Amino acid sequence: MPPRDPNSEKIIDFVVNKRNGVKGLVDAGIETVPQLYILPVDERLEPNKILPTDSIPVIDVSNWDDPVVTQSICDAAGKWGFFQIINHGVPLEVLDAVKDAAHRFFGLPNEERSKYWAGNSPTETVALKTSFVPQAETVLEWKDNLSFRCSPRDLESFPLWPPVCRDEVVKYMESAEPVIRKLLEVLLKGLKVEEIDEAREYTLMASPILNLNYYPRCPDPDLTAGVGPHSDISTITVLLQDDSGGLYVRATDDDSWIHVPPVNGALVINMGDILQIMSNDRYRSIEHRVVANGSKDRVSVPIFVNPGADATFGPLPEVLETGEQPLYKEVVFSDYFKYFFSKRHEGKKTMEFARI
């Protein structure tokens, strides 16, 4: 635990130890951002670092078999690491319902929410958390999240999940799964993998995690981070935004950021570290961050498409078959996962764990 001043220790006790989260702080009526949440000046997202004219691609996937569509997906994965998809087949009412469910859960009284706090939850498959890794952070993130493990075995715990949101979570997960499979098929074909067999499927998508992210209204959002700069450790991430905005992606010039504007009904897709490693850098997992909102509560719903815990991954044989040298070693996903969650968000530094 980093050393903290007495007031920050009180905040940590209230937010983490007493399981109130940052939502509890806001409910208590705070009017200024506590020091514990204030970023150093050089880590804040200043307006001059935002590129107002650049945007990530928006791809219409109504015809997955169209070569133009598949090429657009692979090109975006290589250049930007991020893109949005529309006409993907997940009904708008399912998207709206899971966002509403997030607001419902975080609208519960604290004594109801805290029943699901990590380490206190009735099942390990659902956990309420705050910030990222509070015990390793000197500055906390302005976010709470309810995290669901969603493999078929995990879904057996469904009766123990919060009744106010569990049906909507499962319905959205079921609706998104065909989209996830199509995306992975397209992306893997771009790496000369013609078929995703059972073993590959386990390495790509055996352990999905769905989060209900909640960013309560912030008194001074310019001072703090909803989420600090990081890349995801997933294979891919499928993100549902609300209409608040606030998601920024690192631009290709490395010192600027691009806003990802909300598009009604769209899903934001980003490459995770796993696919960058498997592609030997053909696809890029890109840093992204979230800025808190000063006027309203923001929710988002990411699905982190992860390998099985004991799956081993590295550059694909199909990628290396022409004699290309691997840039990464073989890594067990559970080791990579534990390393990521042992420290604060640090951009793309987690990838050094796998780099040769």
Secondary structure, 3 states (H helix, E strand, C coil): CCCCCHHHHHHHHHHHHCCCHHHHHHHCCCCCCCHHHCCCHHHCCCHHHECCCCCCCEEECCCCCCHHHHHHHHHHHHHCCEEEEECCCCCHHHHHHHHHHHHHHHCCCHHHHHHHECCCCCCCCEEEEECCCHHHCCCCCCCEEEEEECCCCHHHHHHHCCCCCHHHHHHHHHHHHHHHHHHHHHHHHCCCCCCCCHHHHHHHHCCCEEEEEEECCCCCHHHCCCEEEECCCCCEEEEEECCCCCEEEECCCCCCEEECCCCCCCEEEEECHHHHHHCCCCCCCCCEEECCCCCCCEEEEEEEECCCCCCEECCCHHHHCCCCCCCECCEEHHHHHHHHCCCCCCECHHHHHCEC
